[in-house]
Amino acid sequence: MYIVKIKGKAKIPDYVQLRDENFTLIAYFRTDRPERALEKCGLANKMIRINEIIKEIPFGKIQKIEI
């Protein structure tokens, strides 16, 4: 799975994209509200780990993650 953190501007908040091995979008959510999106895509049980990764990664860089 791949993760990308996108920096918002002015009134637009920061967002995160989760993508599979084929770069198909799995989830797209605000960095401050991941719960609902992660529940929808079946990753609610990995929410703590994903939040840790989100805090660590830089904006605009695609990173491969193992969850």
Residue pairs with C-beta under 8 A, 6 or more apart in sequence:
1 18
1 19
1 20
1 21
1 26
1 64
1 65
1 66
1 67
2 18
2 19
2 20
2 21
2 23
2 62
2 63
2 64
2 65
3 16
3 17
3 18
3 19
3 50
3 53
3 54
3 57
3 62
3 63
3 65
4 16
4 17
4 19
4 60
4 61
4 62
4 63
5 14
5 15
5 16
5 31
5 54
5 57
5 58
5 59
5 60
5 61
6 14
6 15
6 16
6 17
6 59
6 60
7 14
7 59
7 60
8 14
8 15
13 30
13 31
13 32
14 30
14 31
14 32
14 59
15 28
15 29
15 30
15 31
16 27
16 28
16 29
16 30
16 31
16 34
16 54
17 25
17 27
17 28
18 25
18 26
18 27
18 28
18 41
18 43
18 50
19 25
19 26
20 26
26 41
26 43
27 37
27 38
27 40
27 41
27 43
28 37
29 36
29 37
29 38
31 54
34 47
34 50
34 51
34 54
35 44
35 47
38 44
38 46
38 47
38 50
43 50
43 67
46 67
49 67
50 67
53 63
53 65
57 63
